């Protein structure tokens, strides 16, 4: 390809990382950065008590955060019934009530959630969890999220276990609290969009990580033009839809929608499609 092969040096890609309980997402990224060298970041935090899939962006792939961060998430959540937690999880002050909910259904569809005091959302220029650690309470923002499914997959021994698929930004522990006397005892993320925890330990290429995006195959000459900051004419017939999914935009490309520009199996750039041009938003293979 005209842009040349990637140079030797720090790895570029998306590491599918299985985060253990007891560390923050920041801790996990810092450890990977020390281990592998180069830039590293993540595309969506997990609470310290939670385990499972953390998408860690390596090298130039840190530029792709915005496209991965908004993907839907899938979790396995265990609710401890007949108990309450001051934080909705096992790290808060726990109180046994003995009142086990009769109805174990978690509502699906559009839900409005109030951001927990233990979240990293900033209010008044400071993260809420810092205020919570000082014992402060403030008015918290609300957000609208989508719960695509919340399947009860097991119950017994004072717990109920769910598989929950939801939009980015959903607080699963807040969902569990809607059962009334219950808190989220365990939480494991098993998927981020099409990326599953079964790929743990794998470094996905940028193109593979963005497989959910529509794609345009471009020539060597076009790759050079994109690498030099130029635009391409938009031809709708060249857009290959991403895989069909109820959660992922996969066809019907509209102005402003992101599209992956690929050449010889390499992601050259992520671009937006105007009515008559394709303009790169993020260039992965710049020209010298």
C-alpha positions as CSV (number, residue, x, y, z in Angstrom):
1,X,0.0,0.0,0.0
2,X,1.2,3.5,-0.7
3,X,1.2,4.7,2.9
4,X,3.7,2.0,3.8
5,X,3.7,-0.6,6.6
6,X,3.5,0.4,10.2
7,X,6.9,1.2,11.7
8,X,8.4,-0.9,14.4
9,X,7.8,0.4,17.9
10,X,4.9,0.5,20.4
11,X,2.0,-1.7,19.5
12,X,-1.1,-0.2,17.9
13,X,-4.5,-1.9,18.4
14,X,-7.2,-2.6,20.9
15,X,-6.4,-5.0,23.8
16,X,-9.3,-7.0,25.0
17,X,-8.5,-7.0,28.7
18,X,-10.2,-9.0,31.4
19,X,-10.1,-6.7,34.4
20,X,-10.0,-8.3,37.9
21,X,-11.9,-6.9,40.8
22,X,-10.2,-4.5,43.2
23,X,-8.4,-2.2,40.7
24,X,-9.6,0.8,38.9
25,X,-9.7,1.1,35.1
26,X,-6.9,3.7,35.4
27,X,-4.8,1.2,37.3
28,X,-5.3,-1.4,34.6
29,X,-4.3,1.0,31.9
30,X,-1.2,2.2,33.8
31,X,-0.1,-1.4,34.2
32,X,-0.5,-2.2,30.5
33,X,1.4,1.1,29.7
34,X,4.3,0.0,31.9
35,X,4.3,-3.5,30.5
36,X,4.0,-2.7,26.8
37,X,5.3,0.9,26.5
38,X,3.8,3.6,24.3
39,X,0.5,5.3,24.7
40,X,-2.5,3.5,26.3
41,X,-6.0,4.5,27.2
42,X,-9.4,2.9,27.6
43,X,-12.8,3.3,26.0
44,X,-15.2,3.0,29.0
45,X,-14.5,2.6,32.7
46,X,-15.4,-0.3,35.0
47,X,-16.0,0.2,38.7
48,X,-13.3,-1.3,41.0
49,X,-15.6,-4.0,42.2
50,X,-16.5,-5.0,38.7
51,X,-14.7,-7.4,36.5
52,X,-14.6,-8.2,32.8
53,X,-14.0,-6.5,29.5
54,X,-12.0,-3.4,29.4
55,X,-11.1,-2.2,25.9
56,X,-7.6,-0.8,26.2
57,X,-6.4,1.3,23.3
58,X,-2.7,1.0,22.4
59,X,-0.6,3.4,20.4
60,X,-2.3,5.2,17.6
61,X,-5.5,3.4,18.4
62,X,-6.0,5.8,21.3
63,X,-7.4,8.1,18.6
64,X,-10.3,5.8,18.2
65,X,-11.8,6.2,21.6
66,X,-14.8,8.2,20.5
67,X,-16.0,5.4,18.2
68,X,-15.7,2.6,20.8
69,X,-16.8,4.5,23.9
70,X,-20.4,4.8,22.8
71,X,-21.0,1.1,22.0
72,X,-23.7,-0.8,23.9
73,X,-22.5,-3.0,26.8
74,X,-23.5,-6.4,28.0
75,X,-23.1,-7.4,31.6
76,X,-23.7,-10.3,34.0
77,X,-25.1,-8.8,37.2
78,X,-25.8,-10.5,40.5
79,X,-28.3,-8.9,42.8
80,X,-28.1,-9.5,46.6
81,X,-31.8,-9.6,47.7
82,X,-33.0,-8.4,51.0
83,X,-30.2,-6.0,51.5
84,X,-29.4,-2.4,50.8
85,X,-26.1,-0.7,50.0
86,X,-25.4,3.0,50.5
87,X,-23.5,2.9,47.1
88,X,-25.6,0.2,45.3
89,X,-22.6,-2.1,45.4
90,X,-20.6,-4.2,47.9
91,X,-18.2,-1.3,48.7
92,X,-20.9,0.7,50.5
93,X,-22.5,0.5,53.9
94,X,-24.6,-2.7,53.8
95,X,-27.9,-3.1,55.7
96,X,-29.9,-6.3,55.8
97,X,-33.6,-5.8,55.6
98,X,-34.8,-9.3,54.9
99,X,-37.3,-7.9,52.5
100,X,-36.9,-10.0,49.3
101,X,-38.6,-8.5,46.3
102,X,-41.6,-10.5,44.9
103,X,-41.1,-9.2,41.4
104,X,-37.6,-9.9,40.0
105,X,-38.2,-8.2,36.6
106,X,-36.0,-5.3,35.6
107,X,-37.7,-2.9,33.3
108,X,-36.4,-2.5,29.7
109,X,-36.8,0.3,27.3
110,X,-35.9,4.0,27.9
111,X,-35.0,4.7,31.5
112,X,-34.0,7.9,33.2
113,X,-31.3,7.4,35.8
114,X,-29.9,9.8,38.4
115,X,-26.1,9.7,38.4
116,X,-24.9,8.0,41.6
117,X,-22.9,10.0,44.1
118,X,-20.1,7.4,43.7
119,X,-19.7,8.1,39.9
120,X,-16.9,9.9,38.2
121,X,-19.2,12.6,36.7
122,X,-18.1,16.1,37.5
123,X,-20.5,18.5,39.3
124,X,-19.2,22.0,40.2
125,X,-15.8,21.0,38.6
126,X,-15.3,18.1,40.9
127,X,-16.0,14.4,40.5
128,X,-19.0,13.2,42.5
129,X,-17.1,10.3,44.2
130,X,-14.7,12.8,45.8
131,X,-17.7,14.7,47.3
132,X,-19.2,11.3,48.4
133,X,-15.9,10.4,50.2
134,X,-16.3,13.6,52.3
135,X,-19.8,12.8,53.1
136,X,-21.3,15.5,51.0
137,X,-24.5,15.2,48.9
138,X,-25.4,17.5,46.0
139,X,-28.0,17.7,43.3
140,X,-27.0,15.2,40.6
141,X,-27.8,15.2,36.9
142,X,-30.0,12.7,35.3
143,X,-29.5,10.9,32.0
144,X,-31.6,8.9,29.6
145,X,-30.4,5.4,28.8
146,X,-31.7,2.4,26.9
147,X,-32.1,-1.1,28.4
148,X,-32.3,-3.4,25.5
149,X,-32.8,-6.6,27.5
150,X,-32.5,-7.7,31.1
151,X,-32.9,-11.4,31.3
152,X,-33.2,-13.2,34.6
153,X,-30.8,-16.2,34.2
154,X,-30.9,-17.6,37.7
155,X,-32.2,-17.1,41.2
156,X,-31.6,-18.7,44.6
157,X,-29.7,-18.4,47.8
158,X,-30.8,-14.8,48.3
159,X,-29.5,-13.7,44.9
160,X,-30.8,-13.1,41.4
161,X,-28.6,-13.2,38.3
162,X,-29.2,-11.2,35.1
163,X,-27.7,-10.7,31.7
164,X,-28.2,-7.1,30.8
165,X,-27.6,-5.4,27.5
166,X,-27.8,-1.6,27.7
167,X,-26.6,1.7,26.1
168,X,-23.3,3.2,27.0
169,X,-23.5,5.3,30.2
170,X,-26.0,3.0,32.0
171,X,-25.4,2.4,35.7
172,X,-26.2,-1.2,36.3
173,X,-26.0,-1.0,40.0
174,X,-28.8,1.7,39.8
175,X,-30.8,-0.7,37.7
176,X,-30.5,-3.4,40.3
177,X,-31.6,-0.9,43.0
178,X,-35.0,-0.6,41.2
179,X,-35.8,-4.1,42.6
180,X,-36.1,-2.2,45.9
181,X,-34.3,-4.1,48.7
182,X,-31.3,-5.2,46.6
183,X,-27.9,-4.1,45.6
184,X,-25.4,-5.2,42.8
185,X,-23.2,-7.7,44.6
186,X,-21.2,-8.8,41.5
187,X,-20.8,-7.2,38.0
188,X,-19.0,-8.6,35.0
189,X,-18.9,-6.9,31.6
190,X,-18.9,-9.6,28.9
191,X,-19.2,-7.5,25.7
192,X,-18.6,-4.1,24.3
193,X,-20.6,-3.9,21.1
194,X,-19.5,-6.9,19.0
195,X,-16.3,-7.4,21.1
196,X,-16.8,-10.3,23.5
197,X,-14.8,-11.3,26.6
198,X,-14.0,-14.6,24.9
199,X,-11.3,-12.6,23.0
200,X,-9.6,-11.6,26.3
201,X,-5.8,-11.3,25.8
202,X,-6.2,-10.6,22.1
203,X,-5.0,-7.3,20.5
204,X,-7.5,-6.4,17.8
205,X,-6.2,-4.5,14.8
206,X,-7.9,-1.0,14.5
207,X,-9.8,-2.3,11.5
208,X,-11.1,-5.3,13.3
209,X,-12.0,-3.3,16.4
210,X,-14.1,-1.0,14.2
211,X,-15.7,-3.9,12.3
212,X,-19.2,-2.5,13.2
213,X,-18.7,0.6,11.1
214,X,-19.6,0.8,7.4
215,X,-16.4,0.5,5.3
216,X,-15.0,1.9,2.1
217,X,-12.1,0.1,0.4
218,X,-9.8,2.7,-1.1
219,X,-6.9,2.5,-3.5
220,X,-3.2,3.2,-2.8
221,X,-3.6,6.6,-4.4
222,X,-6.7,7.4,-2.4
223,X,-4.9,6.3,0.8
224,X,-2.1,8.7,0.0
225,X,-4.6,11.5,-0.5
226,X,-6.3,10.8,2.8
227,X,-2.9,10.6,4.5
228,X,-2.1,14.1,3.2
229,X,-5.3,15.5,4.5
230,X,-7.2,15.6,1.2
231,X,-10.8,14.6,0.7
232,X,-12.4,12.0,-1.6
233,X,-15.6,12.2,-3.6
234,X,-18.4,10.4,-1.9
235,X,-20.0,7.5,-3.8
236,X,-22.7,5.7,-1.9
237,X,-22.2,2.5,-4.0
238,X,-18.8,2.0,-2.5
239,X,-20.0,1.9,1.1
240,X,-20.0,-1.7,2.5
241,X,-22.5,-1.9,5.4
242,X,-21.3,-3.2,8.8
243,X,-22.8,-6.4,10.2
244,X,-26.5,-6.2,10.8
245,X,-27.3,-5.4,14.5
246,X,-30.2,-3.8,16.3
247,X,-27.6,-1.7,18.2
248,X,-25.1,-0.8,15.5
249,X,-25.6,1.6,12.6
250,X,-24.9,-0.7,9.6
251,X,-26.4,0.8,6.5
252,X,-28.1,3.8,5.0
253,X,-25.1,6.0,5.3
254,X,-26.0,9.6,6.0
255,X,-24.1,12.9,6.0
256,X,-21.8,13.0,9.0
257,X,-21.9,9.3,9.8
258,X,-18.5,7.7,10.5
259,X,-17.1,5.2,7.9
260,X,-13.9,3.2,8.0
261,X,-11.5,3.8,5.1
262,X,-9.5,0.6,4.5
263,X,-6.7,-0.4,2.2
264,X,-5.2,-3.9,1.9
265,X,-6.6,-4.9,5.3
266,X,-5.3,-1.7,7.1
267,X,-7.4,1.0,8.6
268,X,-6.2,4.2,7.0
269,X,-8.7,6.6,8.6
270,X,-12.1,7.0,10.0
271,X,-14.0,9.6,8.0
272,X,-17.3,11.4,7.9
273,X,-19.4,11.3,4.7
274,X,-20.8,14.6,3.5
275,X,-23.3,14.8,0.6
276,X,-20.5,14.8,-1.9
277,X,-17.2,14.3,-0.1
278,X,-15.5,11.9,2.3
279,X,-13.3,13.8,4.9
280,X,-11.1,12.1,7.4
281,X,-11.8,12.7,11.1
282,X,-9.0,10.5,12.4
283,X,-6.0,9.5,10.3
284,X,-4.3,6.3,11.4
285,X,-1.7,6.2,8.6
286,X,-0.4,9.7,8.0
287,X,2.0,10.5,5.2
288,X,5.4,12.0,6.0
